[in-house]
């Protein structure tokens, strides 16, 4: 494994001390959606490659919802940067219920699916789950002396997921059997096919910065309206969030080409609503979230 253990341990210890529990290729991306029924699915979580060359457990993507016109927008926390939306919301914390606009996490992984005939068992799929619980759950096994790193390609374990109760609730059962994902040739082939999630949620450029700043202003208008109607004293000072040059990564020509709107590319098995991206939870869990967003000309 090529994990940065020092960085992961720091994150692990911070969570423990705080008592916390809980898109670029133009081709079809292998998004995998867990069944809506109680069918058991056997998954093998894989280390995920990054642009820096490091391997990580997966990726946490944060989004703001209930945004006027845009419905949702990716929070700068996804890239470890200061977020104009979050900084604006901080001004009103304690004065108003902000949960509709607060950033919400999604856990994203590379996985192998062993018992679903609709996908190749040796081809990594992209699994997205609402919330950050599963990311931290998988990561914490690295520091679990009894079970060990379940993502290890030679000495890891499969995990059985089964949906229960509410749509986003699952039972997770770790196999007691330590197994390899294949022989050495297969391991090399599987690892070469992993999805680089950094290419999906690319670093924001100046255009995206303008979009999220505009979104923050629109949400602030709604907040001020609510406060005024409640008779509270409001501060109408403009948002002055400053993002340093270091925080802004201007996309290269290839990435600009990737971000262009694609039209007329509805996959054969996509839902009828394809091309009308709404940015709600149903969209987040759709296998064609990425392509639909492009086709709908909605910013990432």
N, C-alpha and C positions, 0 to 999 in steps of 0.2 A: 504494500500500500504506500502511496505517496502523500498521505494526509499531512498537513501541517499540525502535528499533535499539540504543539505549544499553543497555537491559536485556538484549536478546538477545545483544549482543556480550559483555557481562559474563559471561553464562552460557556462551557459546562459549569465551571465553578461559579461564574456570575449568576447563572440561572439558579443554581442550588442555593447560593447565599440569599438570593432574592425570593426564594421559595416559589419559583414559577413552575406551574404544572404543565400545566398544559404544554422577438420571435424570428431570423434572417433567411433561412433557406426557402427558395421559391417553390421547391418541390413539396409533395405531400409529407407533412411531419407525422410521425407515428404516435399520435395522441391515443392514450388508452383510458377508457372510462369503465370503472367498476360497474358490474351489473346492478340494475335497480332492484332486483329481487334478492333473495337470501342465498343465492348460489355462492359456494365457497370458491375463492380464487387463490391459487398458489403463486406468490410473487417472490422474486429474488431481487433485492435492492442492490444496485451497483454503484460503485464510486463514480462521481460525475466529473468530467474534465472541465477546465476553465480556460479562459484566454491567457491567464498568467502561467499556465502549465501545471498548476497545483490541482490536486484532486480534492473534491469536497463531497459531503454526504448527499447533498441535493441543493436546492435553491429555495430561499424564502422570497416570495414576491408579494409586495404590499400594494394595495389599491385603495383609492378613495372612491366612494360611491355617492349616489344622489347628487351628481354634478349637473347643473343646468346645461342643457343641450348635449353634452358629451356622455352623460350617464355615469361613466367611471373614467378614472385616469390613474396611471401607475405612479405610486408614491416614490419620491427620491430616496426614501429609506432602502428601497430595493437595491440601490447602487452604493449605499453607505454614504449618502450625501445629505446635506441640509435640504429640507423640503419646504418650499414656499407655502404649500397648503398647511402643513403641520405647524409652521411658525405662525401663520395667521390664526389657526385654531387655538394656539396656546394663549393668545391675547384674551380669549373669552372663556378660558377654562375656569370652572367654578361659578360662572354666571349663567350658564345655559347648558342644557343637555346636548352634547356634541356627537353622540354615537353614530348618527346617520352619516356623518362626514369623516369620522375617524378612520385612519388607515386600518385595513383588515388584511390578514396574512393568508397566503396560499403556500402549501408545501409542494414542491415540484421535484420529481425524481426520474432517474433512469432505472427501469426495472425489466426483468425478464418475466414473462407470464407462462407458467408451465402447463396449465390445464385449460386453456381457452383455444379452441380450434380456429377461431377467427384471426389469430395472430401467429406468427412464426415464433416458436419457443426460444430460438437462439438469436433473435433480433431485438435489441433494446427498444422498449416503448417509453413514452413520456407519460408519467402518471401525475395528475394534479389532484390534491385534496385540500378542502377548505380548512383554514386555520393552520397554526404552527405546531400543533401537538405531535403529528406524525413525524415531522422533521426532527424534533427534539427527542422523540422516542427512539428513532433509528440511531441518531447520533450518540445517545447516552449509552447504547450497548458497547460502544468502543471502550468505555471505561468500566464496563461491567465484568468483573473477574470471573463470574460464574458462567455467563453465556458467551461473552466475547463479541468481537466485531462481526455482526451478521452480514455486512457488505463485503467481507473478504471473499475474493473470487475463488480461492482454493480451500479455505477453511471456514466458510460462512454458513448461514442457515437460510432456509426458505421460511416465508411467513404466509400464513393462511389468513386472508381477509374475508369477513362475512358481514354483510350489511344487517343491522338490527334496528328496530324502532324507527327513529327519525331518519330521514334520508341520508344525513351526513354522519350517522353513527355507525361504527364498525367494531366487531370483535377482531382482535389481532392475536394470532397464536403462532409463536415461534417454534419451529421444528426442533426437536432434540437431536436430530441427526446432522452432523457436520458433513457438508458435501462440497465438491468442486462444481463449477458451472460447466465443466467439460475438460477434455484433455488439453494439453498445452497449445496445440494448434487451434482448437476451438476457442480457448481463452483469448488468444491474440486476435482472432477474427471478431469475437464478440466485443472486445474492448475497442476495436477500431471503428465499430459501428455505433458507439454511444453518441448521444445527442449533446452537443455543446449548448447548454442553456443560456450562456452569455450571448450567443448569437441570436437568440430569440428575443430576450429583453436587453437590447443593446443600450450602451451608455447614452443618456439623453444629449441631444445637441442644442444649439441656441434656439432653434425653432420650437423644440419641445419645452424648453424653459419658458418661452413666451406663452405657450399653451397653458401650462400649469399655473403660471402667474395670473393669467386671465381667469382661469377657473377659480383660483383663490379669491379673486375680487368678486366674482359672481356669487360665490358661497357667502362671502362676507356681507354682501348686500342682503341676502336672505336672513343672516344672523342679526344684522342691525334692524331689519324690519320687525323681527320677532321681539327684540329687546325694546324697541320703541313702542310696540303695541302693548307691552307689559308695563310701560311707564318707567323703565329703567333708564338711567343716565348712560349715554353711549359716547364712545370716543370714535370720531370719524376720521382719525388720522390715517393717511394712506399707508398701504403695505410697503415696507422699505427693505424687504429681504434682499440681501446681496449674495450672489453666488460667485465664488472666485473663479478665475480662469482655470485653476486646477480642477475644479468640480465639473467643468463643462468639457465634454469630449465631442469634438466635431467629427461627424461620421465621414469616412472616406468615400470615394466615388462608388465603390461596390456596395457599401451599405446604403448609400443614398438611392442607388438603383433598386435595392431590395425593398426599400420603404415606399416605393411608388404604389399607387393603388392598382390592384389587379381586378379587372372586371370580366364578366363572362366566364368565370372559372369555377362554377359550382360543381363540387364533386358529385358523382352519381348517387351516392348514398346519403347525401346531406339532407337536413330537414328542410321543409318548405320555407322556413323563416330565414334561410341562408341569404345573406346580403342585406339584412336589416338588423345589424348588430345593436343590442340594447344595453350591454354592459352589466346585466344582472347576474345572479348566481347561476341560472340555467345556462347562460352564455359561457360562464367560466368553466363549467363542467362539460361543455360540448366538445366533441372530438375535433370540430372544425372552427374553434374559437379564433385561431390565428388567421386562417384564410378568410373567414367571414368578416373579421374586423378590417382586413385589407379591402375586401370587396365593397364594404360599406363606407370606406373612406373615413374611418374613425381613427384618431391618433392613438398610439400606444402610450 
